[in-house]
Every structure is written in structure tokens, then in C-alpha cells.
Amino acid sequence: MKTYYLTVDLVDDPVMIAEYEAYHQKIRPEIEKSIRDAGVTRMDIFRRDNRLFMVMETEDDFSFEKKAEMDASNPKVQEWEQLMWKYQQALPSAKPGEKWVLMNQIFALPD
């Protein structure tokens, strides 16, 4: 199992943030299926103000490249991503077109 930590910002508008959260109360079945088919076994998203933080646990052979290929060929995922982009805004350090950005671990409490 691998664990990834990612972040993205939301448009800083209370109405849009509430809409975004409502979409995530029960995501579309085809979106959940695409996430699981890519090898994601658990995904949690947290919010503080307009900043989102995602914890993603995956199978050992998971790859972001493979997931991107799968997503690109799935019209329902493309529709979902386009809808979500209405609510999300890239971090200033993100590359063009990049939404969720991997976070760098800077500390771990020793065992």
C-alpha cells in the first residue's frame, strides 16, 4: 500500500464551497468506480477555509500516469473534472493545468 497527500484550493466563495461539498456527499457511482479501478483503495478529503487536503491510499502498483490515461478516456470522468474545476483553483506553485498537487512530507514522528 502507498499513501499520497495532495492539496488544492477552492474558489473562496461560501456558496461555491457549499456546492462543492454537496457534490462530494454522494459522488456519482461511475466516478467512484473510476477511482477504484485506478487502484485507489481509500480517499479522504478535508477542508479548512478554501484549502482542500486529500489522503489517498493505493495499491502498490498505482501510478498517477496510468490513472490520468484512464481518466482521459472516460467521458464521465472528464465531465466530472470539468465540473469540479469550476470550484477549484490551482495553487500558485502548480504547473499549468495541474489541480491537485502532491505535498512533500517534512516531518514524521519516529517509531
Phi and psi restraints in degrees (value plus and minus 20) as a CYANA .aco file:
   2 LYS   PHI    -137.1   -97.1
   2 LYS   PSI     132.1   172.1
   3 THR   PHI    -146.6  -106.6
   3 THR   PSI     113.5   153.5
   4 TYR   PHI    -143.4  -103.4
   4 TYR   PSI     128.3   168.3
   5 TYR   PHI    -144.6  -104.6
   5 TYR   PSI     105.8   145.8
   6 LEU   PHI    -152.6  -112.6
   6 LEU   PSI     140.2   180.2
   7 THR   PHI    -163.8  -123.8
   7 THR   PSI     133.8   173.8
   8 VAL   PHI    -177.0  -137.0
   8 VAL   PSI     138.6   178.6
   9 ASP   PHI    -122.3   -82.3
   9 ASP   PSI     134.7   174.7
  10 LEU   PHI    -119.8   -79.8
  10 LEU   PSI     137.5   177.5
  11 VAL   PHI     -79.0   -39.0
  11 VAL   PSI     112.1   152.1
  12 ASP   PHI    -101.7   -61.7
  12 ASP   PSI      53.2    93.2
  13 ASP   PHI    -161.7  -121.7
  13 ASP   PSI      98.3   138.3
  14 PRO   PHI     -76.3   -36.3
  14 PRO   PSI     -57.0   -17.0
  15 VAL   PHI     -87.5   -47.5
  15 VAL   PSI     -64.9   -24.9
  16 MET   PHI     -87.3   -47.3
  16 MET   PSI     -56.5   -16.5
  17 ILE   PHI     -84.1   -44.1
  17 ILE   PSI     -61.8   -21.8
  18 ALA   PHI     -83.4   -43.4
  18 ALA   PSI     -60.3   -20.3
  19 GLU   PHI     -82.3   -42.3
  19 GLU   PSI     -65.6   -25.6
  20 TYR   PHI     -78.6   -38.6
  20 TYR   PSI     -66.0   -26.0
  21 GLU   PHI     -83.1   -43.1
  21 GLU   PSI     -59.4   -19.4
  22 ALA   PHI     -81.2   -41.2
  22 ALA   PSI     -61.3   -21.3
  23 TYR   PHI     -80.4   -40.4
  23 TYR   PSI     -49.7    -9.7
  24 HIS   PHI    -112.2   -72.2
  24 HIS   PSI     -21.2    18.8
  25 GLN   PHI     -89.4   -49.4
  25 GLN   PSI     -52.2   -12.2
  26 LYS   PHI    -172.2  -132.2
  26 LYS   PSI      72.0   112.0
  27 ILE   PHI     -90.9   -50.9
  27 ILE   PSI     139.2   179.2
  28 ARG   PHI     -81.3   -41.3
  28 ARG   PSI     119.9   159.9
  29 PRO   PHI     -77.2   -37.2
  29 PRO   PSI     -57.0   -17.0
  30 GLU   PHI     -89.6   -49.6
  30 GLU   PSI     -45.9    -5.9
  31 ILE   PHI     -94.3   -54.3
  31 ILE   PSI     -65.2   -25.2
  32 GLU   PHI     -79.2   -39.2
  32 GLU   PSI     -63.3   -23.3
  33 LYS   PHI     -80.2   -40.2
  33 LYS   PSI     -63.3   -23.3
  34 SER   PHI     -85.2   -45.2
  34 SER   PSI     -56.3   -16.3
  35 ILE   PHI     -85.0   -45.0
  35 ILE   PSI     -68.3   -28.3
  36 ARG   PHI     -86.4   -46.4
  36 ARG   PSI     -60.6   -20.6
  37 ASP   PHI     -81.8   -41.8
  37 ASP   PSI     -46.4    -6.4
  38 ALA   PHI     -98.6   -58.6
  38 ALA   PSI     -28.4    11.6
  39 GLY   PHI      84.1   124.1
  39 GLY   PSI      -8.5    31.5
  40 VAL   PHI    -105.6   -65.6
  40 VAL   PSI     104.4   144.4
  41 THR   PHI    -120.7   -80.7
  41 THR   PSI     -41.8    -1.8
  42 ARG   PHI    -173.6  -133.6
  42 ARG   PSI     120.9   160.9
  43 MET   PHI    -164.7  -124.7
  43 MET   PSI     105.1   145.1
  44 ASP   PHI    -145.5  -105.5
  44 ASP   PSI     117.5   157.5
  45 ILE   PHI    -142.6  -102.6
  45 ILE   PSI     112.3   152.3
  46 PHE   PHI    -138.2   -98.2
  46 PHE   PSI     134.0   174.0
  47 ARG   PHI    -152.1  -112.1
  47 ARG   PSI     119.4   159.4
  48 ARG   PHI    -153.4  -113.4
  48 ARG   PSI      97.2   137.2
  49 ASP   PHI      35.4    75.4
  49 ASP   PSI    -140.1  -100.1
  50 ASN   PHI    -126.6   -86.6
  50 ASN   PSI      -6.4    33.6
  51 ARG   PHI    -119.7   -79.7
  51 ARG   PSI     109.3   149.3
  52 LEU   PHI    -124.8   -84.8
  52 LEU   PSI     128.3   168.3
  53 PHE   PHI    -154.8  -114.8
  53 PHE   PSI     104.1   144.1
  54 MET   PHI    -134.3   -94.3
  54 MET   PSI     115.6   155.6
  55 VAL   PHI    -131.9   -91.9
  55 VAL   PSI     104.6   144.6
  56 MET   PHI    -147.3  -107.3
  56 MET   PSI      98.7   138.7
  57 GLU   PHI    -122.3   -82.3
  57 GLU   PSI     116.5   156.5
  58 THR   PHI    -154.5  -114.5
  58 THR   PSI     146.1   186.1
  59 GLU   PHI     -87.4   -47.4
  59 GLU   PSI     139.3   179.3
  60 ASP   PHI     -80.1   -40.1
  60 ASP   PSI     -51.1   -11.1
  61 ASP   PHI    -111.7   -71.7
  61 ASP   PSI      -8.5    31.5
  62 PHE   PHI     -81.4   -41.4
  62 PHE   PSI     123.0   163.0
  63 SER   PHI    -163.0  -123.0
  63 SER   PSI     118.2   158.2
  64 PHE   PHI     -84.3   -44.3
  64 PHE   PSI     -53.7   -13.7
  65 GLU   PHI     -84.6   -44.6
  65 GLU   PSI     -65.6   -25.6
  66 LYS   PHI     -83.1   -43.1
  66 LYS   PSI     -62.9   -22.9
  67 LYS   PHI     -82.8   -42.8
  67 LYS   PSI     -61.3   -21.3
  68 ALA   PHI     -81.8   -41.8
  68 ALA   PSI     -61.4   -21.4
  69 GLU   PHI     -82.5   -42.5
  69 GLU   PSI     -64.8   -24.8
  70 MET   PHI     -82.5   -42.5
  70 MET   PSI     -64.3   -24.3
  71 ASP   PHI     -83.5   -43.5
  71 ASP   PSI     -60.3   -20.3
  72 ALA   PHI     -83.5   -43.5
  72 ALA   PSI     -48.7    -8.7
  73 SER   PHI    -116.5   -76.5
  73 SER   PSI     -12.4    27.6
  74 ASN   PHI    -133.4   -93.4
  74 ASN   PSI      86.6   126.6
  75 PRO   PHI     -79.1   -39.1
  75 PRO   PSI     -54.3   -14.3
  76 LYS   PHI     -87.6   -47.6
  76 LYS   PSI     -59.1   -19.1
  77 VAL   PHI     -87.2   -47.2
  77 VAL   PSI     -61.2   -21.2
  78 GLN   PHI     -81.5   -41.5
  78 GLN   PSI     -60.9   -20.9
  79 GLU   PHI     -82.6   -42.6
  79 GLU   PSI     -64.5   -24.5
  80 TRP   PHI     -82.6   -42.6
  80 TRP   PSI     -67.2   -27.2
  81 GLU   PHI     -82.3   -42.3
  81 GLU   PSI     -60.4   -20.4
  82 GLN   PHI     -83.9   -43.9
  82 GLN   PSI     -61.5   -21.5
  83 LEU   PHI     -83.4   -43.4
  83 LEU   PSI     -65.7   -25.7
  84 MET   PHI     -86.5   -46.5
  84 MET   PSI     -52.4   -12.4
  85 TRP   PHI     -82.4   -42.4
  85 TRP   PSI     -44.1    -4.1
  86 LYS   PHI     -81.0   -41.0
  86 LYS   PSI     -52.3   -12.3
  87 TYR   PHI    -117.2   -77.2
  87 TYR   PSI     -43.4    -3.4
  88 GLN   PHI    -116.5   -76.5
  88 GLN   PSI     133.9   173.9
  89 GLN   PHI    -157.1  -117.1
  89 GLN   PSI     118.2   158.2
  90 ALA   PHI     -86.4   -46.4
  90 ALA   PSI     129.0   169.0
  91 LEU   PHI     -87.0   -47.0
  91 LEU   PSI     132.4   172.4
  92 PRO   PHI     -75.9   -35.9
  92 PRO   PSI     -48.2    -8.2
  93 SER   PHI    -108.0   -68.0
  93 SER   PSI     -22.1    17.9
  94 ALA   PHI     -91.2   -51.2
  94 ALA   PSI     130.5   170.5
  95 LYS   PHI     -95.4   -55.4
  95 LYS   PSI     139.0   179.0
  96 PRO   PHI     -74.6   -34.6
  96 PRO   PSI     109.5   149.5
  97 GLY   PHI      62.6   102.6
  97 GLY   PSI     -26.7    13.3
  98 GLU   PHI    -105.1   -65.1
  98 GLU   PSI     111.7   151.7
  99 LYS   PHI    -124.1   -84.1
  99 LYS   PSI    -106.3   -66.3
 100 TRP   PHI     -88.0   -48.0
 100 TRP   PSI     110.7   150.7
 101 VAL   PHI    -137.1   -97.1
 101 VAL   PSI     112.9   152.9
 102 LEU   PHI     -83.4   -43.4
 102 LEU   PSI     118.7   158.7
 103 MET   PHI    -115.6   -75.6
 103 MET   PSI     129.8   169.8
 104 ASN   PHI    -116.1   -76.1
 104 ASN   PSI     108.1   148.1
 105 GLN   PHI     -92.8   -52.8
 105 GLN   PSI     110.3   150.3
 106 ILE   PHI    -135.0   -95.0
 106 ILE   PSI     -29.5    10.5
 107 PHE   PHI    -176.4  -136.4
 107 PHE   PSI     123.5   163.5
 108 ALA   PHI    -162.1  -122.1
 108 ALA   PSI     108.0   148.0
 109 LEU   PHI     -84.6   -44.6
 109 LEU   PSI     102.8   142.8
 110 PRO   PHI     -80.8   -40.8
 110 PRO   PSI     128.7   168.7
